Amino acid sequence: MFADSRSGKKWFIALCVAFVLAMTGCSAIPTVGPVGTITAEPQDGTLDVPVPYSPQGPSEDATPVEIVNGFIAAGRGFQEDYQVAREYLAPKLAARWKPEERVLIYRAEPKTVQTPKNETVQIQVEVVGSINAMGIRSDTAAGTTESIDAQLVKNKEGQWRIEEVPDGILVPEGSVATLFRSHSLYFYNSTYRYWVPDVRWFVRRQGVTAEIIKTMLAGPAPYLEGAVVSAFPDGTTLPSNSVPISSGEATVDLSADILQDATDERLVQMKRQLEQNLSSLNTVYSVEMTTGQSPVVIEPTDVPEPVVKSPSVGITQIALLDKELTYYRGAQPVAIPGIPSISSWNPRDPAISYEMKPIAFLNGDRNKLLMTAPGENVRVVSQGRSMTAPSFDPMGWLWYASDGGPEAQWGIHALPPGGKRGNAVKLTAEWLGDREVKELRISRDGARALIVAEQAGKSQVLLSGITRTADGIPRELAAPYEIKASGPADSAAWVDETTIVVMQADAEEPVSAEIISLGAPSQSTAPLSGMTGISAGTGDQDIFAETTTAIYSRVGNSWVEGTAGVRDPAFPG
């Protein structure tokens, strides 16, 4: 229930959401196996289709509470545009009620309470999160509750019906993973060099291929607007509600305006984007792009560079050993030929670029950012207050945050490749407000900033899109998407394109890091006493924890001790 501010895009949940609740009242939730079998006959994509639920309509002389409970249960059936659920509504509301407006995810069974006036029934529910009409899931803090009033009236037959209730329906937390599937939409980064994922949630049902394409054509999530690029011009639509699939080939028929002023290079980019967005459906192996049912002809051009998805960061970390820079590989320090001594700076928090040159680090007081490389001297490239550990993006920009002082907010800064302290860019991020930045890590596609911040004594894990100029200069951080961690955090690292690991450092007590996926349940690592830092390579088995004495690598869900004395390891980025 409960109207959302982005109610204009209603197609995502249309019909499918009610089906989510269709199964919640059953003693067991049926599922089917792998996504459909490919045949030579045209079909549409599927994300597993459960058996439909057939709800019951209102019983004669039902009380207001019984009507509301029946309405909630009937919302589980999507057949004929929620026909049964609408039977619980007064005619005017039945005509305008939008069941797919917002999916509210709850933990305990909703409680319905009749107020002293028979005409009002209050629905009380413990909220876990919600999925809006764009398929964007937002989780809430533990213990969050909502109360929803349903206003009732007697019809001319003397039967109670709901006269007013917010749009939307409810789904229990335990059914989300079974009834929904997360799917990454993909957009280009500003250089068309990397794929940037945008995780959305779709119901496992027939016809999802068309929904995926429609959602992608509608554009990225708000926190990515301006940070990513679509090959398709604004306003491009999918005229049909179906994307037929025959022998593994999806035929995507698009509105004719895609051909207007489109070069062959742009058409190639469009086709690539369609293929990337459908590649995870095991019914789709290739894509034909058409307009007006006629194939779009793309003239042969030079083979474009591949677009990189979830780039690897290799197996070598940069670290400190006895206050000097070292590579850390295979649980052993490896000397860096030609690297100058940095011990006089009492260094900490080194970072290394994706090309493994240059290397940046902070001094012991965290008020100077320095840079060096094999065969190069150490130089100060920036100064500030309480600077965060530096982070390179794939374009070579060096990022950091610093305290703005008692009367100013924290600043987010980026230094261009080869730049000096005078040409660092300070990004606009008014939404930071009075937050204190604990960690800043740029994604491996260069389009997103992972920020751990503290506000009013509470930590937040935030994901913000990076807007750049046409020349690639970072300009602004978009209002962020909040990632809910199960506990406080002050450190974070990227694990892959949609997964991060967070932790709260404690030099004495056992610490469990949390691995959070944007499209799957989170998991906790085994506790490790005195964990003070975390780094991550490629995948959840390539995670390293630091204590005051040694570096530990993750094996299964256990920690294996590595070489003692190594500090502050970090993978490229």
MILONU-26215 format. One record per residue (C-alpha): residue number from 1; y, x, z. Coordinates in pm, whole numbers, plus 50000, padded with zeros to 5 digits. Each point is the difference from the previous one (the first is absolute). Layout:
<r NUM, <Y, X, Z>>
...
***
This chain:
<r 1, <50000, 50000, 50000>>
<r 2, <50344, 50122, 50060>>
<r 3, <50230, 50062, 49707>>
<r 4, <50064, 50359, 49888>>
<r 5, <50324, 50142, 49863>>
<r 6, <49834, 50092, 49672>>
<r 7, <49878, 49656, 49921>>
<r 8, <50110, 50015, 49639>>
<r 9, <49685, 50172, 49879>>
<r 10, <49734, 49740, 50063>>
<r 11, <49734, 50088, 49751>>
<r 12, <49822, 50265, 50211>>
<r 13, <49837, 49778, 50253>>
<r 14, <49990, 49689, 49781>>
<r 15, <49676, 49815, 50053>>
<r 16, <49828, 50311, 50132>>
<r 17, <50136, 50001, 50351>>
<r 18, <49866, 49666, 50104>>
<r 19, <49660, 50119, 49904>>
<r 20, <50051, 50275, 50259>>
<r 21, <49988, 49740, 50268>>
<r 22, <49722, 49822, 49817>>
<r 23, <49748, 50220, 50165>>
<r 24, <50153, 50043, 50345>>
<r 25, <49842, 49687, 50140>>
<r 26, <49648, 50092, 49894>>
<r 27, <49750, 50161, 50232>>
<r 28, <49952, 50279, 49747>>
<r 29, <50214, 50119, 49712>>
<r 30, <49796, 50027, 49681>>
<r 31, <50068, 50285, 49763>>
<r 32, <49861, 50116, 49672>>
<r 33, <49916, 50349, 49893>>
<r 34, <50175, 50231, 49760>>
<r 35, <50282, 49863, 49788>>
<r 36, <49864, 49799, 49705>>
<r 37, <49768, 50118, 49725>>
<r 38, <50154, 50092, 49666>>
<r 39, <49885, 49798, 49704>>
<r 40, <50112, 49966, 49642>>
<r 41, <50157, 49663, 50081>>
<r 42, <50368, 49989, 50095>>
<r 43, <50055, 49976, 50374>>
<r 44, <50261, 50088, 50257>>
<r 45, <49994, 50249, 50284>>
<r 46, <49859, 49914, 50341>>
<r 47, <50020, 50140, 50351>>
<r 48, <49684, 49820, 50120>>
<r 49, <50003, 49621, 50011>>
<r 50, <49875, 49830, 50320>>
<r 51, <49858, 49650, 50002>>
<r 52, <50285, 49745, 50013>>
<r 53, <50058, 49807, 50322>>
<r 54, <50025, 49620, 49987>>
<r 55, <50237, 49878, 50273>>
<r 56, <49999, 49654, 50154>>
<r 57, <50292, 49761, 49969>>
<r 58, <50168, 49824, 50292>>
<r 59, <49787, 49759, 50201>>
<r 60, <50117, 49650, 50083>>
<r 61, <50218, 49964, 50311>>
<r 62, <50010, 50377, 50057>>
<r 63, <50241, 50120, 50268>>
<r 64, <50296, 50227, 49913>>
<r 65, <49813, 50307, 50133>>
<r 66, <49691, 49907, 49796>>
<r 67, <50214, 49961, 49690>>
<r 68, <50157, 50344, 50047>>
<r 69, <49663, 50165, 50071>>
<r 70, <49854, 49829, 49695>>
<r 71, <50292, 50113, 49787>>
<r 72, <49952, 50363, 50107>>
<r 73, <49629, 49978, 49920>>
<r 74, <50060, 49820, 49670>>
<r 75, <50229, 50281, 49890>>
<r 76, <49678, 50194, 49953>>
<r 77, <49923, 49812, 49681>>
<r 78, <50198, 50086, 49687>>
<r 79, <49834, 49745, 49773>>
<r 80, <50240, 49799, 49784>>
<r 81, <50307, 50164, 50148>>
<r 82, <49903, 49933, 50363>>
<r 83, <49951, 49632, 49938>>
<r 84, <49820, 49938, 50332>>
<r 85, <50256, 50191, 50204>>
<r 86, <50276, 49794, 49840>>
<r 87, <49827, 49682, 50121>>
<r 88, <50111, 50096, 50352>>
<r 89, <50363, 50007, 49888>>
<r 90, <50253, 49723, 49950>>
<r 91, <50058, 49940, 49626>>
<r 92, <50336, 50181, 49975>>
<r 93, <49871, 50309, 50179>>
<r 94, <49673, 49994, 49806>>
<r 95, <50198, 50026, 49677>>
<r 96, <50207, 50304, 50106>>
<r 97, <49769, 50190, 50240>>
<r 98, <49927, 50354, 49876>>
<r 99, <49671, 50114, 50153>>
<r 100, <50009, 50342, 49836>>
<r 101, <50345, 50094, 50128>>
<r 102, <49876, 50216, 50288>>
<r 103, <49659, 50090, 50141>>
<r 104, <50025, 50039, 50376>>
<r 105, <49724, 50220, 50146>>
<r 106, <49903, 49909, 50356>>
<r 107, <49771, 50141, 50267>>
<r 108, <49898, 49716, 50236>>
<r 109, <49942, 49642, 49884>>
<r 110, <50334, 49817, 49974>>
<r 111, <50078, 49763, 50287>>
<r 112, <50147, 49661, 49924>>
<r 113, <50199, 49833, 50278>>
<r 114, <50147, 49652, 49991>>
<r 115, <50353, 49984, 50137>>
<r 116, <50118, 49710, 50220>>
<r 117, <50102, 49827, 49680>>
<r 118, <49701, 49900, 49789>>
<r 119, <50193, 50088, 49686>>
<r 120, <49986, 50377, 50061>>
<r 121, <49698, 50230, 50023>>
<r 122, <50059, 50367, 50066>>
<r 123, <49770, 50262, 49844>>
<r 124, <49979, 50317, 50209>>
<r 125, <49845, 50305, 49837>>
<r 126, <49962, 50372, 50076>>
<r 127, <50118, 50173, 49685>>
<r 128, <49845, 50320, 49865>>
<r 129, <50196, 50010, 49676>>
<r 130, <50078, 49814, 49682>>
<r 131, <49966, 50025, 49623>>
<r 132, <50295, 49872, 49803>>
<r 133, <50012, 49845, 49655>>
<r 134, <50025, 50346, 49842>>
<r 135, <49673, 50109, 50162>>
<r 136, <50177, 50236, 50241>>
<r 137, <49838, 50016, 50341>>
<r 138, <50212, 50057, 50310>>
<r 139, <49834, 50056, 50336>>
<r 140, <50160, 49906, 50330>>
<r 141, <50003, 50162, 50342>>
<r 142, <49718, 49916, 50239>>
<r 143, <50064, 49684, 50198>>
<r 144, <50228, 49841, 49741>>
<r 145, <49984, 49621, 50005>>
<r 146, <50153, 49722, 49795>>
<r 147, <50052, 49633, 50075>>
<r 148, <50018, 49750, 49718>>
<r 149, <50101, 49637, 50038>>
<r 150, <49837, 49729, 49795>>
<r 151, <50194, 49675, 49990>>
<r 152, <49791, 49686, 49952>>
<r 153, <50068, 49642, 49901>>
<r 154, <49788, 49684, 49966>>
<r 155, <49954, 49866, 49649>>
<r 156, <50002, 49635, 49908>>
<r 157, <49629, 49976, 50085>>
<r 158, <50074, 50126, 50350>>
<r 159, <49840, 50342, 49943>>
<r 160, <50160, 50325, 50118>>
<r 161, <50105, 50242, 49728>>
<r 162, <50195, 50328, 50008>>
<r 163, <50357, 49945, 49891>>
<r 164, <50130, 50357, 50039>>
<r 165, <49829, 50339, 50033>>
<r 166, <50092, 50345, 49860>>
<r 167, <49838, 50117, 49676>>
<r 168, <49690, 50219, 50012>>
<r 169, <49654, 50021, 50152>>
<r 170, <49806, 50206, 50255>>
<r 171, <49702, 50237, 49981>>
<r 172, <49811, 50166, 50287>>
<r 173, <50016, 50377, 50030>>
<r 174, <49624, 50038, 49975>>
<r 175, <49991, 49838, 49656>>
<r 176, <50271, 50208, 49831>>
<r 177, <49776, 50289, 49892>>
<r 178, <49734, 49760, 49872>>
<r 179, <50228, 49760, 49818>>
<r 180, <50274, 50235, 49882>>
<r 181, <49991, 50330, 49820>>
<r 182, <50280, 50249, 49988>>
<r 183, <50091, 50127, 49655>>
<r 184, <50245, 50274, 49911>>
<r 185, <50248, 49912, 49731>>
<r 186, <50124, 50312, 49826>>
<r 187, <50345, 50095, 49881>>
<r 188, <50131, 50331, 49865>>
<r 189, <50208, 50235, 50207>>
<r 190, <50343, 50084, 49859>>
<r 191, <49863, 50281, 49781>>
<r 192, <49703, 49797, 49863>>
<r 193, <49785, 50284, 50131>>
<r 194, <49831, 49827, 50296>>
<r 195, <49857, 49659, 50077>>
<r 196, <50149, 49837, 50309>>
<r 197, <49782, 49738, 50173>>
<r 198, <50134, 49669, 50129>>
<r 199, <49732, 49834, 50213>>
<r 200, <49970, 49622, 49973>>
<r 201, <49744, 49747, 50123>>
<r 202, <49806, 49764, 49773>>
<r 203, <49740, 49738, 50080>>
<r 204, <49652, 50077, 49869>>
<r 205, <49982, 49739, 49728>>
<r 206, <49977, 49942, 49628>>
<r 207, <50307, 50074, 49793>>
<r 208, <50131, 50289, 50208>>
<r 209, <50060, 50217, 49692>>
<r 210, <50283, 49776, 49887>>
<r 211, <50143, 49990, 50353>>
<r 212, <50002, 50379, 50019>>
<r 213, <50187, 50031, 49669>>
<r 214, <50249, 49726, 50092>>
<r 215, <50067, 50164, 50334>>
<r 216, <50051, 50339, 49837>>
<r 217, <50237, 49855, 49739>>
<r 218, <50206, 49839, 50277>>
<r 219, <50085, 50347, 50132>>
<r 220, <49936, 50218, 50304>>
<r 221, <50020, 49912, 50367>>
<r 222, <50355, 50005, 50141>>
<r 223, <49962, 50339, 50169>>
<r 224, <49910, 50155, 49661>>
<r 225, <50277, 49838, 49794>>
<r 226, <50199, 50275, 49831>>
<r 227, <49741, 50260, 50099>>
<r 228, <49741, 49919, 49733>>
<r 229, <50008, 49910, 49632>>
<r 230, <49813, 49743, 49795>>
<r 231, <49946, 50056, 49629>>
<r 232, <50054, 49628, 49945>>
<r 233, <50352, 49861, 49957>>
<r 234, <50129, 49751, 50256>>
<r 235, <49898, 49647, 49916>>
<r 236, <49672, 50091, 49829>>
<r 237, <49754, 49721, 50074>>
<r 238, <49636, 49913, 49955>>
<r 239, <50015, 49672, 49805>>
<r 240, <49643, 49904, 50087>>
<r 241, <49845, 49967, 50343>>
<r 242, <49695, 50185, 49876>>
<r 243, <49913, 50353, 49895>>
<r 244, <49669, 49969, 49812>>
<r 245, <49751, 50284, 50035>>
<r 246, <49737, 50054, 49733>>
<r 247, <49750, 50288, 50013>>
<r 248, <50219, 50173, 50256>>
<r 249, <50322, 49974, 49796>>
<r 250, <50287, 49802, 50153>>
<r 251, <50237, 49836, 49752>>
<r 252, <50348, 49976, 50149>>
<r 253, <50227, 49774, 49797>>
<r 254, <50364, 50062, 50090>>
<r 255, <50328, 49835, 49911>>
<r 256, <50145, 50116, 49668>>
<r 257, <50305, 50168, 50153>>
<r 258, <49792, 50306, 50088>>
<r 259, <50032, 50109, 49636>>
<r 260, <50378, 49982, 49999>>
<r 261, <50135, 50355, 49975>>
<r 262, <49666, 50139, 50125>>
<r 263, <49915, 50345, 49869>>
<r 264, <49643, 50111, 49945>>
<r 265, <50036, 50218, 50309>>
<r 266, <50101, 49698, 50207>>
<r 267, <49712, 49793, 49860>>
<r 268, <49760, 50276, 50101>>
<r 269, <50149, 49993, 50349>>
<r 270, <49954, 49622, 50015>>
<r 271, <49637, 50022, 49898>>
<r 272, <49936, 50277, 50251>>
<r 273, <50154, 49792, 50276>>
<r 274, <49781, 49702, 49915>>
<r 275, <49691, 50219, 49998>>
<r 276, <50089, 50160, 50331>>
<r 277, <50063, 49664, 50166>>
<r 278, <49663, 49861, 49890>>
<r 279, <49793, 50317, 50033>>
<r 280, <49860, 49913, 50342>>
<r 281, <49848, 49672, 49877>>
<r 282, <49644, 50078, 49900>>
<r 283, <50017, 49736, 49727>>
<r 284, <50269, 50192, 49810>>
<r 285, <49947, 50324, 49809>>
<r 286, <50273, 49978, 49737>>
<r 287, <50310, 49794, 49921>>
<r 288, <50132, 49849, 49676>>
<r 289, <50368, 49911, 50009>>
<r 290, <50103, 49703, 49785>>
<r 291, <50302, 49780, 49949>>
<r 292, <49969, 49655, 49848>>
<r 293, <49623, 50069, 49992>>
<r 294, <50059, 50282, 49748>>
<r 295, <49915, 50360, 50092>>
<r 296, <50295, 50227, 50076>>
<r 297, <49979, 50288, 49753>>
<r 298, <50088, 50339, 50145>>
<r 299, <50057, 50273, 49745>>
<r 300, <49830, 50332, 50075>>
<r 301, <50221, 50237, 50196>>
<r 302, <49954, 50329, 50177>>
<r 303, <49749, 49966, 50281>>
<r 304, <50212, 49943, 50310>>
<r 305, <49949, 50189, 50322>>
<r 306, <49760, 49826, 50237>>
<r 307, <50152, 49800, 50282>>
<r 308, <49871, 50127, 50335>>
<r 309, <49849, 49762, 50253>>
<r 310, <49968, 50108, 50364>>
<r 311, <50048, 50374, 49933>>
<r 312, <49792, 50247, 50196>>
<r 313, <50166, 50259, 50222>>
<r 314, <49718, 50253, 49982>>
<r 315, <49827, 50172, 50290>>
<r 316, <50259, 50255, 50111>>
<r 317, <50250, 49938, 50279>>
<r 318, <50300, 50197, 50109>>
<r 319, <50000, 50089, 50371>>
<r 320, <50124, 50244, 50262>>
<r 321, <49801, 50278, 50166>>
<r 322, <50172, 50226, 50253>>
<r 323, <50338, 49868, 49879>>
<r 324, <49928, 50100, 49640>>
<r 325, <49918, 49791, 49694>>
<r 326, <49638, 49975, 49895>>
<r 327, <49785, 49789, 49772>>
<r 328, <49732, 49799, 50180>>
<r 329, <49691, 49937, 49791>>
<r 330, <49641, 49927, 50097>>
<r 331, <50092, 50001, 50370>>
<r 332, <50119, 50361, 49968>>
<r 333, <50345, 50158, 49964>>
<r 334, <50055, 50179, 49667>>
<r 335, <50276, 50259, 49957>>
<r 336, <50284, 49922, 49756>>
<r 337, <50070, 50306, 49783>>
<r 338, <50364, 50107, 49989>>
<r 339, <50128, 49753, 50258>>
<r 340, <50282, 50133, 50222>>
<r 341, <49990, 49993, 50379>>
<r 342, <50155, 49694, 50162>>
<r 343, <49910, 50062, 50364>>
<r 344, <50360, 50067, 50102>>
<r 345, <50080, 49636, 49928>>
<r 346, <49736, 49873, 50246>>
<r 347, <49878, 49778, 49712>>
<r 348, <49842, 49657, 50010>>
<r 349, <49900, 49714, 49766>>
<r 350, <49950, 50183, 49669>>
<r 351, <49976, 49807, 49673>>
<r 352, <49890, 50120, 49658>>
<r 353, <50078, 49861, 49657>>
<r 354, <49734, 49857, 49769>>
<r 355, <50025, 50315, 49788>>
<r 356, <49926, 50203, 50319>>
<r 357, <50346, 50155, 49971>>
<r 358, <50249, 49984, 50173>>
<r 359, <49935, 49962, 50373>>
<r 360, <50240, 49837, 50248>>
<r 361, <50000, 49999, 50380>>
<r 362, <50220, 49931, 50303>>
<r 363, <50119, 50244, 50260>>
<r 364, <49894, 49956, 50361>>
<r 365, <50311, 49800, 50093>>
<r 366, <49951, 49761, 49706>>
<r 367, <50359, 50045, 49888>>
<r 368, <49942, 50220, 49694>>
<r 369, <49789, 49937, 49691>>
<r 370, <49885, 50318, 49829>>
<r 371, <49823, 50082, 49677>>
<r 372, <49802, 50291, 49863>>
<r 373, <49721, 50087, 49756>>
<r 374, <49781, 50300, 49918>>
<r 375, <50231, 50280, 49890>>
<r 376, <50314, 49818, 50120>>
<r 377, <50221, 50042, 50305>>
<r 378, <50040, 49733, 50266>>
<r 379, <50317, 49792, 49963>>
<r 380, <50157, 49715, 50192>>
<r 381, <50032, 49699, 49768>>
<r 382, <50132, 49740, 50246>>
<r 383, <50105, 49946, 50358>>
<r 384, <50001, 49694, 50222>>
<r 385, <49913, 49848, 50335>>
<r 386, <49638, 49930, 50103>>
<r 387, <49872, 50035, 49642>>
<r 388, <49662, 49851, 49908>>
<r 389, <49721, 50198, 49838>>
<r 390, <50083, 50058, 49629>>
<r 391, <49810, 49824, 49721>>
<r 392, <49990, 50082, 49626>>
<r 393, <49975, 49732, 49732>>
<r 394, <49811, 50065, 49672>>
<r 395, <50328, 50062, 49816>>
<r 396, <50078, 50292, 50231>>
<r 397, <50264, 49833, 50220>>
<r 398, <49987, 50101, 50367>>
<r 399, <50051, 49714, 50248>>
<r 400, <50090, 49986, 50368>>
<r 401, <50175, 49776, 50254>>
<r 402, <50251, 50109, 50260>>
<r 403, <50180, 49851, 50297>>
<r 404, <50348, 49885, 49910>>
<r 405, <50134, 50046, 50351>>
<r 406, <50105, 49756, 50274>>
<r 407, <50224, 49792, 49773>>
<r 408, <49799, 50005, 49677>>
<r 409, <49657, 49895, 49880>>
<r 410, <49728, 50238, 49893>>
<r 411, <50038, 50130, 49647>>
<r 412, <49737, 50037, 49727>>
<r 413, <50061, 50304, 49781>>
<r 414, <49845, 50149, 49687>>
<r 415, <50059, 50349, 49865>>
<r 416, <49947, 50053, 49623>>
<r 417, <49760, 50266, 49870>>
<r 418, <50162, 50341, 50040>>
<r 419, <50295, 49843, 50177>>
<r 420, <50211, 50128, 50282>>
<r 421, <50139, 49833, 50309>>
<r 422, <50314, 49894, 49817>>
<r 423, <49827, 49777, 49747>>
<r 424, <49767, 49799, 50223>>
<r 425, <50013, 49625, 49935>>
<r 426, <50043, 49755, 50288>>
<r 427, <49832, 49671, 49913>>
<r 428, <50134, 49657, 50079>>
<r 429, <49782, 49825, 50260>>
<r 430, <50222, 49766, 50198>>
<r 431, <49693, 49812, 50126>>
<r 432, <49913, 50302, 50219>>
<r 433, <50266, 49886, 50246>>
<r 434, <49938, 50155, 50340>>
<r 435, <49642, 50104, 49924>>
<r 436, <49899, 50354, 50090>>
<r 437, <49789, 50159, 49725>>
<r 438, <49689, 50175, 50128>>
<r 439, <49826, 50070, 49669>>
<r 440, <50089, 49990, 49631>>
<r 441, <49728, 50049, 49736>>
<r 442, <50047, 49941, 49627>>
<r 443, <49711, 49846, 49807>>
<r 444, <49813, 50201, 49741>>
<r 445, <50146, 49782, 49723>>
<r 446, <50354, 50076, 50121>>
<r 447, <50099, 49633, 50012>>
<r 448, <49949, 49917, 50368>>
<r 449, <50110, 50139, 50335>>
<r 450, <49774, 49964, 50303>>
<r 451, <50216, 49991, 50312>>
<r 452, <49903, 49989, 50365>>
<r 453, <50300, 49887, 50204>>
<r 454, <50079, 49891, 50352>>
<r 455, <50233, 49717, 50090>>
<r 456, <50066, 49866, 50348>>
<r 457, <49706, 50200, 50132>>
<r 458, <49753, 49858, 49747>>
<r 459, <49856, 50189, 49704>>
<r 460, <49987, 49866, 49645>>
<r 461, <49810, 50117, 49694>>
<r 462, <50206, 49923, 49690>>
<r 463, <49954, 50031, 49625>>
<r 464, <50312, 50016, 49785>>
<r 465, <50044, 50028, 49624>>
<r 466, <50208, 50292, 49871>>
<r 467, <50262, 49906, 49742>>
<r 468, <50107, 50282, 49768>>
<r 469, <50265, 50046, 49735>>
<r 470, <49907, 50037, 49632>>
<r 471, <49999, 50376, 50062>>
<r 472, <49744, 49966, 50280>>
<r 473, <50245, 50061, 50285>>
<r 474, <49898, 49808, 50315>>
<r 475, <50267, 49743, 50081>>
<r 476, <49885, 49729, 50239>>
<r 477, <49715, 49889, 50225>>
<r 478, <49920, 49630, 49961>>
<r 479, <49968, 49770, 50300>>
<r 480, <49652, 50085, 50125>>
<r 481, <49665, 49830, 50028>>
<r 482, <49862, 50034, 50353>>
<r 483, <49643, 50116, 50047>>
<r 484, <49858, 49875, 50330>>
<r 485, <49825, 50268, 50205>>
<r 486, <49781, 49899, 50292>>
<r 487, <50196, 50222, 50239>>
<r 488, <50301, 50229, 50025>>
<r 489, <50036, 50284, 49748>>
<r 490, <50219, 50304, 49951>>
<r 491, <49812, 50179, 49718>>
<r 492, <49864, 49892, 49662>>
<r 493, <49852, 50141, 49680>>
<r 494, <49889, 49865, 49662>>
<r 495, <49622, 49978, 49952>>
<r 496, <50006, 49850, 49650>>
<r 497, <50223, 49773, 49795>>
<r 498, <49951, 49696, 50229>>
<r 499, <49877, 50159, 50323>>
<r 500, <50179, 50183, 50281>>
<r 501, <49899, 50147, 50335>>
<r 502, <50221, 49964, 50307>>
<r 503, <49978, 50127, 50357>>
<r 504, <50194, 50039, 50325>>
<r 505, <49995, 50362, 50114>>
<r 506, <49886, 50083, 50353>>
<r 507, <49935, 50360, 50101>>
<r 508, <49779, 49900, 50293>>
<r 509, <49831, 49663, 49952>>
<r 510, <49742, 49896, 49736>>
<r 511, <50162, 49867, 49682>>
<r 512, <49849, 49783, 49725>>
<r 513, <50172, 50003, 49664>>
<r 514, <50011, 49675, 49802>>
<r 515, <49917, 49995, 49628>>
<r 516, <50191, 49709, 49849>>
<r 517, <49931, 49864, 49652>>
<r 518, <50243, 49757, 49839>>
<r 519, <49707, 49806, 49857>>
<r 520, <49718, 50031, 50254>>
<r 521, <49939, 49994, 50376>>
<r 522, <50120, 50306, 50188>>
<r 523, <49767, 50237, 50182>>
<r 524, <50039, 50234, 50296>>
<r 525, <49886, 50359, 50015>>
<r 526, <49798, 50133, 50290>>
<r 527, <50228, 50098, 50290>>
<r 528, <50096, 50366, 50030>>
<r 529, <50154, 50142, 50316>>
<r 530, <50346, 50146, 49963>>
<r 531, <50061, 49897, 49637>>
<r 532, <50353, 50102, 49907>>
<r 533, <50000, 49978, 49619>>
<r 534, <49823, 49859, 49697>>
<r 535, <49969, 50094, 49632>>
<r 536, <49813, 49838, 49714>>
<r 537, <49877, 50110, 49659>>
<r 538, <49828, 49762, 49759>>
<r 539, <49792, 49730, 50170>>
<r 540, <49919, 49901, 50356>>
<r 541, <49750, 50285, 50042>>
<r 542, <50267, 50258, 49920>>
<r 543, <50195, 49957, 50323>>
<r 544, <50090, 50280, 50242>>
<r 545, <50116, 49970, 50358>>
<r 546, <50194, 50261, 50194>>
<r 547, <49976, 50068, 50372>>
<r 548, <50174, 50263, 50209>>
<r 549, <49708, 50237, 49939>>
<r 550, <49846, 49938, 49656>>
<r 551, <49979, 49796, 49681>>
<r 552, <49718, 49746, 49970>>
<r 553, <49860, 49850, 49678>>
<r 554, <49856, 49649, 49978>>
<r 555, <49630, 49974, 49917>>
<r 556, <49874, 49644, 49998>>
<r 557, <50184, 49870, 50302>>
<r 558, <49966, 50320, 50198>>
<r 559, <50226, 50301, 50034>>
<r 560, <49885, 50354, 49920>>
<r 561, <50200, 50287, 50147>>
<r 562, <50144, 50258, 49762>>
<r 563, <50181, 50328, 50050>>
<r 564, <50198, 50031, 50322>>
<r 565, <50369, 50087, 49991>>
<r 566, <50088, 49827, 49670>>
<r 567, <50295, 49761, 50031>>
<r 568, <50178, 49725, 49804>>
<r 569, <49771, 49972, 49694>>
<r 570, <50127, 49792, 49708>>
<r 571, <49864, 49921, 49654>>
<r 572, <50235, 50025, 49701>>
<r 573, <50272, 49738, 50014>>
***
